[in-house]
């Protein structure tokens, strides 16, 4: 694995804020928003050949920036989401360039508006890679708007170059610093926004980096080693179970999936336990560092993105670290279920029966349905500690992509917690959709030789996989632990071009949702 300290990225983009007039700030770039103009001033549909949008200028800056507005009109800058135009700065302003970033049609609903600002900022920041500084003067009218702009900058300032030659110049470094222009937001509120955005940005970027690393350097013990280093100097403790400890503890899911690889499985437990915590959330992440399908071998084309099959574990690790950095008054345990699923003479065979921690047996009929096996071990272990809620997150099924597409996570589980996860995702700017767990599908998991089998009906495969996981959510005392399952098979890995603040490949999906879920739980207790 590349140098651990490089991966930890302690700094990242520098975020500050200002109330000053634009003429009193200095940076390489000034970022302004362009709102898409679907209608003219009289409310009539605009002509198809008149696609110019409206440059949104800060109050009192219209005269100084009039030439920018004129240039945008001549160039027909439309203001669509992800549209970025770079212009020379007008004479007399302390900038080299002006960057116009598309806002789309700004929604009135606060969360949707925040996401539009977040995305527009991220697109501009990506475009400014290789430069040192920018002032971002988008239409910030509230603390939520300011937070969104800061987050967009933090998420957009990312470049994965850890496995390139030192002489390679093909990857530009991210934007070095961003100043959020927000004269209408109180300074103390701005400070909170920036601190949170910086912490969240570090978490998201760390999760992306772990997913982007090639599987020959990011195998189970290497990820466990990364976790050990990542918690140094934080309030997070870590423990790691290797093969002998896993065998002694009865973790047959992890051992069964990992036994085909020379790199043995690991179960990493992270714990952040502040003294004043009144709630305990357990997060369980699928961490298949490479998934060939095992003896139920995937087609070659389907393996090409399978370094991303550990995105759930990456999200859990990043979430626990972020919760600690933010000092959230809630206990969080994170379980990274790490294994490499490869075919060999020692690999699990279709038809084998394995024993999950706690004693339940599973007939393995498809070794490519392996994520649910390692998660089963993790769920049992997590529930043994009696948390107030347990959430697992995983790149679990191709059926998620079929049902919801590449950008929307599926959320299943107990209704109240499922709703809380979806609400947290929406507030954080991540797409998620609540899905049912039809009881009639459970019968398809019945086995003739074991307690349950690992595959069932092909139709509704995302739901069947969640029903399998539900079997391993245990009781805590006299009550069942509330549980939710998040399938991020699509959202975790961007196979298309970058957009907004989202890069190609690893996206850091789930980190923002899991952190917001903790923050919401804290708010409910107050």
C-alpha positions, 0 to 999 in steps of 0.5 A: 500500500502507498505511504500511509501518511500520504493516504491519511491526507491530514490537510486537504483544501483550506476553507475560510470565509469572508464578509468583505466586498469582492474588491477587498479579497484576493485569489486566482479565481472568482466563482460566480453562479449562473441560474438557468433561465427557463422563462423570460421576465414575463413568464413566457417560455424562452426561445430555443435559440436564446439559452443564456442564463442569469449571472447571480451577482452579490449585492453591491457588485453589479457595476464592477462585474457588469462586463462578466454579465455581458460576456456571459450573455454573448457566450450564451452561458446557459447555467445548466448543472455542471456547466462551467465557463472560465473567463478572464477577470475584468480589469481592476479586480484582484482575480486572474479568472472568473469562473461561471458555474451552472446552478440549474434552476435553483429550487426553493426547498432548502435541502434541494437548494443546498444540493444545487449549490453543493454541486455547482461549487464542486464542479467549479472546484474540479475545474480549478484543479492545479490552481492555488485559490478561489473566492466562491461567491454563490447566492448564499442566503442561509447557514445551510447554503453556506454549509453546502458551498463549503462542502462542495469545495471540500468534496470537489477538491480531490485527486487520486494520484497515489499510484502514479509515477512521481514524475507524472504530471497528468493529474493536477493537484486539487485547488489549494484554498477556497474562501466562501463569500457569505456576507449574510451569514453570521461569523460564528455560524460560518465557523461551524459550517467550515469546520464541519465541511472540512471534517466531512471532506476529509472523511469522504476523500479518505473513503474515495482513496481506499476504493480507488487503490488497486486490490494488489495493495489494498487487501484485507490486512493492508486495510486493517493496517491503514485503520490502525494508522488512521486512528492514531491521535484520535479518540477512536480505538481499534482492534483487529481479528485475524484468521486464528481469532476469527476461527476461535470466535466462530466467524465462519462467513469471513473465513469461508469467503476469504479461504480462497485467497493468500490474503486472509480475512480480517474483522476490524472493530473501531470504537468511538465512545465519548464519556457523555454519549447517550446513544450507541450506533453500530455500523457494519461495512462490507469490505470485499477488497476484490471480488472475482466471484470465487468459484462462481466466477464473474465474467471478466468485464464484471470484475473490472470495477470489483476493487470497489466492493469494499466501499461499505467498509471504507464508508464505515471507517471514514464515518467513525473517524469523522464522528470523532473529529466532530466530537459528536456525543454518541458512541459509534462502533464500526465493523469492517468485514474484510475478505478477498473473494478468489477461486483456488483449490481451497476456496469455498465450493457451491454446496458447502455449508458454513457456520456464521458466528452465533451458530446459524448455518448457511448453505452456500449455493453461489460464492458470488453472493459473498458479501452477505456472508461476511456481513452476517458475521459482522451483524451478529458481533455488532448486535452482541454489544446491544447498540441502540441501532445497527446499520449495515452498508454494502455494495451488495447486489447488482439488483440495486443498479437495476432497480434504482440506477447508479446514483440512488442507494436502496434502504431497507430494514425496520421502518422507523430506522429505514425512514431515519436513514433516508431522511439523513441521506436527503439532508446530506445531499445523497440520493436514497430510496426506501424499499420494502421487504416482502415477507413472501420472498423469505421462503426462497431462502429456505434450505434443505440442508442448512438453516438458510441458503445464501441465494433465493429468488432472482426477481427482487434480488436486492430485497432477498439479500436484505431478508437474508441479512435480517436473519442475523440481526439479534436481540439485545436483551428483551428487544430486537436491535433496530436495523437498516441495510443500505445497498450502495452498489451503484452510488459507490463507484462512478464509471462515467465522467466526473460531475458536480463534486463527484469524481470518476471511480470511488465516490465516498458514498454513504459517509455523509448519510451515516454522519448525518444520521448520528447528528440527527440522533444527537439532535433528537436527544436534546 
